[in-house]
C-alpha cells in the first residue's frame, strides 16, 4: 500500500466512526426541546391577548465528551434558543443559551464560556415549572434580580466556573466573569455567583448568591422535602439592585398522581422595597400528562395581582412538549 493509499484509508476510517486503538473514546449527542401551545391572557392593564406560544423555552443543543483516560474527560456544550412558531432564533447570539468547554474528573468540573449562574439554577430547583414560561413563578424565585439587566440575566458570559464533587451530601458551585473592560454596571459588569447544596435522601437545602459590582446583590435559601406522594418546596430570596430592592418567598409542590400524570401548584409573593412599590402575588396550578418519557401534554392556569394595576392578570394555556 502506498503512503497516499494509507492516508486515504485513515480518513475513511475516521469518517466511518472507527477509532484507532490509541485514540480517546468520544461521543456526540444532539438534544433539545420543542414546545408549542395556545395561551390566553387577560391583561392587568385591561384587554386580552390570545397567542401561539410556549411554556418551556425551545432549544437545540450539541454536547460531547472525550475520555482522556485516568478518569479525566473533556466536554463541551452548545445550545441555541428559537421560537418554534416562527422558526426564528432568539436575539443576535448563535448559541444564546450556553456555549462552554471544560474538563471533568475526580476533582469535579471546570469549564469556561457562557452558562447559567449557580444562583439561577438554585432558584429554578424549587419551582415546579423550572421558572420557565409565564406559568412559572420566575419573579418570586428570583426577586426580579435576574430579570434586571444589572445582574446580566440568568446566564453568565465570559465566565470561569467550577463544580465540586459531592462530598457528604454537599456540592459547591462557583462562577466568576470579568467585565473585560465593559461598563462598571449593567450586563458587562464583573460578576460572581455561587451556591452550596446539601442533598440527602428526601431533603435538599440550597443557599446561593449573585453579585455584580457593589450595587447589585442577590441571595437565596431553598428547601424541599419529598414525601413520596408529594413534595414540599420553600424559597426565600432578597435582592439589592441599583435604585431598587426587594424580597420574595415561594411555596410550591409537585404531586405525581399516577405514573403518567403530575399536578403542580405554587404561590409566591414579591415585596418591592423600591420607589415603584410594585408588590405582587401569584398563584399557579398546572398538570402534565406524559404520553411517553419525552412527550407530554400540559395545562396551566395562573392569576397574578400587581400593585397599582386596575385588574388581576390571569393566564391559561394548553400545549405539548417534546424533548429529544
Residue, then its C-alpha position, 0 to 999 in steps of 0.5 A: x500500500x502506498x503512503x497516499x493509499x494509507x492516508x486515504x484509508x485513515x480518513x475513511x476510517x475516521x469518517x466511518x466512526x472507527x477509532x484507532x486503538x490509541x485514540x480517546x473514546x468520544x461521543x456526540x449527542x444532539x438534544x433539545x426541546x420543542x414546545x408549542x401551545x395556545x395561551x390566553x391572557x387577560x391583561x392587568x392593564x385591561x384587554x386580552x391577548x390570545x397567542x401561539x406560544x410556549x411554556x418551556x423555552x425551545x432549544x437545540x443543543x450539541x454536547x460531547x465528551x472525550x475520555x482522556x483516560x485516568x478518569x479525566x474527560x473533556x466536554x463541551x456544550x452548545x445550545x441555541x434558543x428559537x421560537x418554534x412558531x416562527x422558526x426564528x432564533x432568539x436575539x443576535x447570539x448563535x448559541x444564546x443559551x450556553x456555549x462552554x468547554x471544560x474538563x471533568x474528573x475526580x476533582x469535579x468540573x471546570x469549564x469556561x464560556x457562557x452558562x447559567x449562574x449557580x444562583x439561577x439554577x438554585x432558584x429554578x430547583x424549587x419551582x415546579x415549572x423550572x421558572x420557565x414560561x409565564x406559568x412559572x413563578x420566575x419573579x418570586x424565585x428570583x426577586x426580579x434580580x435576574x430579570x434586571x439587566x444589572x445582574x446580566x440575566x440568568x446566564x453568565x458570559x465570559x465566565x470561569x466556573x467550577x463544580x465540586x464533587x459531592x462530598x457528604x451530601x454537599x456540592x459547591x458551585x462557583x462562577x466568576x466573569x470579568x467585565x473585560x473592560x465593559x461598563x462598571x454596571x449593567x450586563x458587562x459588569x464583573x460578576x460572581x455567583x455561587x451556591x452550596x447544596x446539601x442533598x440527602x435522601x428526601x431533603x435538599x437545602x440550597x443557599x446561593x448568591x449573585x453579585x455584580x459590582x457593589x450595587x447589585x446583590x442577590x441571595x437565596x435559601x431553598x428547601x424541599x422535602x419529598x414525601x413520596x406522594x408529594x413534595x414540599x418546596x420553600x424559597x426565600x430570596x432578597x435582592x439589592x439592585x441599583x435604585x431598587x430592592x426587594x424580597x420574595x418567598x415561594x411555596x410550591x409542590x409537585x404531586x405525581x398522581x399516577x405514573x403518567x400524570x403530575x399536578x403542580x401548584x405554587x404561590x409566591x409573593x414579591x415585596x418591592x422595597x423600591x420607589x415603584x412599590x410594585x408588590x405582587x402575588x401569584x398563584x399557579x396550578x398546572x398538570x402534565x400528562x406524559x404520553x411517553x418519557x419525552x412527550x407530554x401534554x400540559x395545562x396551566x392556569x395562573x392569576x397574578x395581582x400587581x400593585x397599582x394595576x386596575x385588574x388581576x392578570x390571569x393566564x391559561x394555556x394548553x400545549x405539548x412538549x417534546x424533548x429529544 
